[in-house]
Amino acid sequence: MTKKTTSTYAYPSRFGSHSSMIIKEEGDKITCEDEFGTYQTDRSYIDKNMADPNRTSQKRLKKLFEGKKDKENK
């Protein structure tokens, strides 16, 4: 019998933004960091248990599927 292993994920979810990911705050503009680099989002998306469109933008997902890390804050 083979044993299945599950890897642990470093962030609370794959697509949402969470307070543990915040690296900079300027009013309602929040800079977060995940395994693919930094991104800016709005405070309204933090810890809301839903996907953050800023984290899952087409530009970022393209880099995810290409296996590249986004090190620029755009």
Secondary structure as the mmCIF struct_conf table of DSSP 4:
data_model
#
loop_
_struct_conf.conf_type_id
_struct_conf.id
_struct_conf.beg_label_comp_id
_struct_conf.beg_label_asym_id
_struct_conf.beg_label_seq_id
_struct_conf.end_label_comp_id
_struct_conf.end_label_asym_id
_struct_conf.end_label_seq_id
HELX_LH_PP_P HELX_LH_PP_P1 THR A 2 LYS A 4
BEND BEND1 ALA A 10 PRO A 12
BEND BEND2 ARG A 14 GLY A 16
STRN STRN1 SER A 17 SER A 17
HELX_RH_3T_P HELX_RH_3T_P1 SER A 19 MET A 21
STRN STRN2 ILE A 22 GLU A 26
TURN_TY1_P TURN_TY1_P1 GLY A 27 ASP A 28
STRN STRN3 LYS A 29 ASP A 34
TURN_TY1_P TURN_TY1_P2 GLU A 35 PHE A 36
STRN STRN4 GLY A 37 ASP A 42
HELX_RH_3T_P HELX_RH_3T_P2 ARG A 43 TYR A 45
STRN STRN5 ILE A 46 ILE A 46
TURN_TY1_P TURN_TY1_P3 ASP A 47 ASP A 47
BEND BEND3 LYS A 48 MET A 50
TURN_TY1_P TURN_TY1_P4 PRO A 53 THR A 56
HELX_RH_AL_P HELX_RH_AL_P1 GLN A 58 GLU A 66
TURN_TY1_P TURN_TY1_P5 GLY A 67 GLY A 67
STRN STRN6 ASP A 70 ASP A 70
BEND BEND4 GLU A 72 GLU A 72
#
